Amino acid sequence: MNEKNEVRWRNPVRTRAAILAAAVEVFGRQGYSQAGLRDIAALAGRSSSLILRYFDGKADLFEAALVETLRTNSVFTWRKDDFGETMARLIRDRSNVNITVMLMQALSAPESRAIATRVWQEHMIAPLADWLGPPDAEARANSLFALMSGLTFQIHGLADGEPPEAQIQWAAKAMQSLVKGDV
């Protein structure tokens, strides 16, 4: 069989991964409201109709992209003794801030806000609260995420240059206090 007549086999795992990677990039850059399936398909090198074979629409794809971003780009350390210091350093040095950007931009539309809220609770807050344990685990988990998201946003979004070392140390101590339940 010559090259022109060879059968091209589809690879559903690779196709889904390409669509998800493109969705993370497009949703992270444009936000849910401005992103279109055609934009995602073009970046993935696939047709927009093919996306609908793998996902039930834009909302389903957005949720999968959020979960995938959490799964593949998690910066979390699960060592309690130096959690604050480790997280502050990881946030400062991390170049991938997709999850913070995607969550912030999700607030602009009711549909994406509902999805982001569900993903936030099920895939971020609940596991962290379980890890933290009593007292007030859910409140401490929410406070940790607020602190980490704010630090990420300031370092990678608003600030020019590196943050002062004193700010990094303050954030590390605040996070460690939340982990210990000292607050």
N, C-alpha and C positions, 0 to 999 in steps of 0.2 A: 504494500500500500504506500503510495507516495505521500509527501507531506500535506498536499492540498486535500487529500481524501481522508486524512486521519480524523478519527472521532475525537472531539474535545470533551473530556469528562468534566462535569461540574464537581466542585469541591465545596459542599455546603458549609463545612466548618470554616474554611478560609473565606468564603463569601460573607458569612455572617460576621466574622471578625473584621473584615474590611469595612463593612457597613457600620459596625459599631465604632470602629476607630474614626471613621469619617464623621459620624454623628457626634462623638465627643468633641472633635475639633470644631465642627460647625456650630453646635450648640454653645460651646465655650466661647467662641468668637462672636457669634451673632445673637445669642440668646434664643430662647424658645420661640418667642413671637416672630422674630425676623428670619429664623431658619426655615428653609423649605426642603421637602424631600428631594427635589431636583438638585439643590445645592449639595446635599449629602450624597446622592447618587453619583453626581459628577465627580466629587472628590474620591469616592470609593471606586470609580471606574465601572460602575454598574448602572443598570437602568432603574428609574424610580419605580417601575412596576415590579421589579425584582425585590425591592425593599419590602413590598407588601406581601411577598411570599414568606418572609421571615418575621415580620412584625405586623401588628394589627392597625398600624397607622402611626402618625407622628407622636401621639401621646405615649403609646407603647414603646416606641423607639427611644423617646426621651427618657422614660423610666429605665429602660435597659442600659442606656448610655450612662446615666447617673450611677447605677449599681456597678457597672463595669469600671467606671472611673474609681469608685471606692475600692473595688477589688484589686485593680491593677496598680493603683497609685497611692495606696495607703502608706502613710508615713508613720503610722502608729508603732510605738514600742509598747510591749506589754509588761515591762519590768517596772514594778512599782517603786523600787528604791531610788531610781534616778529618772523617773518619768519626766518631770518638769524640765530638767536640764537637757535631756535628750530631745524632747519635743521642741523646745525653743531653738536648739541648734538645727534640727531637721527642717523646721519651718524657715529659718533664716537662709539655709543653704539650698533649699529645694527650688528647682526651677519650674516644676509642674504644679500649677495652682488651679487646674481645671475644675476641681470639685467646688472650691470656693466661688469661682466665677460663675459656674453653672447654677449654683444655688442662689447666688445674689440676683442673677438675671431672671431666674425662675419666678421671682416675686412679682414681676411685672404683668403676669397674666393669670387669671383664676385657675385655668386648667393646669398650667405648669406649677403653680404654687401648691395645688393640692397634691400633685405627684411628688414634688420636692419635699413636702411635709411628711408624706407617708414614707418615702425613702429615708429621710432624715431620722424619723422615729424608729423604723424597723431595722435599718442597717447601720446606724451610727449611735443613736442615743441608747437604745435597748441593750446592745452588746456591751457598750461602755459602762452602763449602769450595772449590769450583771457582774462585770469585772471589778468595779469599784466596791460593790457591796454596801451594806448599811454603814452609817445612817444617811438618809436623804440621798440615796444613790442617783435617782433620776435628776434631781435638782443639781447635784454636783456634776453629772455628765453634761447637762445643758450648759452649765457655767464653763466647763472645760472647753466645750465646742465653741462657745461664744468667744472665749479668750483666744483660742487657737485661730479661729476664723478672722477675728479682728487683727491679730498679729500678722497673719498671712496677708490680709488686705492692705495693711499699712506698709509692710515691707515690700510687697511685690506690686502694689497698686498705686499707692499715694506718695510714698516717700521717695525723695531723690537720694540715691546713694545708700550706704549701709546704715542701719539703725545704730544708735549709740549702744555700747556694750551694757551700760546701766539698764537700758530698756529691756534687753535680752535677759539679763539677770533677774530683773523684776518679774518678767513674764514666767521665767523658770520657777521662781519661788512661789508665785501665785498658783501656777499649775500644780506644783508639788503639794501645796497646802490643800488644794481641792482633792487630790488623790488620797492624802492622809485623812481627810475628813476634819481638818483643823479649822474650817471656816463655818 
